[in-house]
Amino acid sequence: MRCLARCLLLIVASLGSAAGAADRTEETLSAVIGVAATVQPSARSAGTLGVERHGTGTLIRDGVVLTIGYLVMEADSIQLTGADGRTVPATLAGYDHASGLALLRAVGQLGGKPLALGDATRLAERDPAMVVTAPAREEPTLVRVVSRRPFSGSWEYLLDAAIYTYPPVMEWSGAPLIGPHGELLGVGSLVVNDAGGPGTRSPGNVFVPIDLLKPILDDLLASGKRAGPARPWLGVNADEVHGRLFVSRVSPEGPAERAGLKPGDIVVAVGGEEVTSLAAFYRKVWARGPAGTSVPLRVLQGAQLKDLSIRSIDRVEYFKAARSD
């Protein structure tokens, strides 16, 4: 499958002119960048994401690399490795918790030709694409889109039109999803067991659509975050099981824990409105107002219904800023 993907890339590169096809293929692959980050053991995300993180990024502008945010969350140091094997340090240029995307800025010369940003809205089921990871840059994996649907993460995260692909790529973190014209269509986020749809047994990957980056790209580069008020964040991890939302974890010293929410609780309603799915839960919380808004929750603790008021915060306030030196 990997060899087939590289052959397909060569064929696509040769369309319109046979001359220079190999060069265009190498240009596309040169945009794939290795990302390595180190996090202090005391970091809040160390327990769940580890202190040594490795993945992939994509060069989208000279010296600017796009990757998935959890690789570099609270990073103490970041290193980028280009296709030529050269490694340079990097700083965190911007992080958007809503999309889960992060931008890195190389400190020093980073080779490669930037990939153009494509249009992920045109991706439909059964469309082919390629996934390229830094460890296997020379062996792209041919995949197909098997679903375009919402994705709800247990960590207060929601994508309205995530890209689900098959077969699964096991080094997915930050890997680019590349379209037939060498354009960037998505950023690798997760591996899942139901890529084909809810209830299916079809392992695959979830990609963040590149369209989520376009409206906020300039803001991230200018100020490190998207413009406008931040979403309210509670510090709740919940699992959706048969129409019930079970709290699986609360962030230590986070807003939900301070308000008395506990693992094992069941979230019943937000502001008096019943919620039976993660997507509905998040949308109702976010609709209450910006970060700092108090969010009323009705929860079932054991056999008792309780009303809690959780004063939300900006998620950025909870996690330490990455060092830039």
Number of C-alpha atoms within 10 A of each C-alpha: 12 17 13 13 20 21 16 18 27 19 15 18 23 17 11 8 8 12 11 12 18 15 13 18 20 19 17 24 27 22 26 31 34 25 28 22 21 20 24 15 12 9 17 17 19 18 10 7 15 14 19 15 19 18 23 29 32 32 29 19 15 14 18 21 27 27 29 28 22 19 28 28 26 24 26 19 19 26 19 25 21 22 20 11 12 11 20 15 21 24 22 25 21 24 26 21 20 15 17 19 23 27 29 27 23 23 15 11 13 25 19 23 20 22 22 16 18 19 16 21 13 9 18 14 15 13 15 18 25 25 27 32 29 28 14 13 20 16 19 24 24 25 25 20 22 22 22 20 15 14 19 19 15 18 19 22 16 19 19 13 16 21 29 31 32 21 18 21 21 11 19 25 26 33 28 33 29 27 22 16 14 22 19 27 27 28 28 29 23 19 20 16 15 16 26 21 14 9 9 10 12 18 17 24 27 24 26 28 24 20 16 17 21 12 11 17 17 15 15 19 18 13 12 18 21 21 13 8 10 20 21 24 28 27 24 21 20 25 19 17 11 8 12 16 24 21 20 16 20 21 18 13 11 19 22 25 18 16 14 12 25 19 15 15 21 22 25 23 20 23 16 11 12 15 20 16 18 27 21 16 21 19 14 18 24 18 11 16 16 18 19 16 19 19 23 17 23 20 22 18 15 10 7 9 14 16 16 18 18 23 19 22 21 18 17 16 9 16 13 14 13 17 13 14 10
